[in-house]
Amino acid sequence: MLKVSGLHSYYGRAHILSEVSLEIGRGEILALLGRNGAGKSTTLKSIIGLVTPAQGTIEFQGEAIQGLPSFVISRKGIGYTPEDRRIFAGLTVTENLEVGRQPERQGAPFWTLEKLFDMFPNLAELRDRPGGYISGGEQQMLTIARTLMGNPSAILLDEPSEGLAPIIVDKMIETILTLKSEGLSVILSEQNLSFASRVADRATIIEKGQIRYEGTMAELQDNPDIRNAYLSV
């Protein structure tokens, strides 16, 4: 579904990503793990086109997409939920969702307001409330739901569990597993190993902009040396 090879990305002269490679299949969940500042968010931004890679290739369903504008990449079927959510505070929940609407996409799940409100009943109750007047957890759900209105085949989730209450984290886990059951490919950037272990099939660890480990989530759980070296605070 998505393959990244030899990616190098910069912020100005700062070399943030160096030779980053990863791939994900259809209906698979990949956890991109690492400490704060390791390069997780930059990897996702490079895939979606918010950061232009200086070197390397990104293939989505067999098509090279590196260097394309982010709106073009989105229209090809990759969704992105940023860490800072970026909802429209002055628009209602329903209006925020309508902003993300794209046409039905062949081979991808088709999402309607009704289907999303079934998956996020809290949002259904708040459909007429401005986005700036709902809780942080509800805003996180709204960000994901808005992305799904674009009917993506793959979705990039940047720190989806950050700052959420435990009950909302459980709902987020349920949501991500529902996306998997719908056939979506999911890359989630996370610092929370416990959260990632409950949803991901495989794990990739990034440290100082380089991939340090790749394996199944079960293999990572059985490898305390790797966890201590790259994930411990």
Beta strands, then each sheet from edge to edge (+ up, - down):
strand 1: 2-11
strand 2: 14-24
strand 3: 29-33
strand 4: 55-60
strand 5: 63-64
strand 6: 78-81
strand 7: 154-158
strand 8: 185-190
strand 9: 202-207
strand 10: 210-216
sheet 1: 2+ 1- 4+ 5-
sheet 2: 6+ 7+ 8+ 3+ 9+ 10-
end
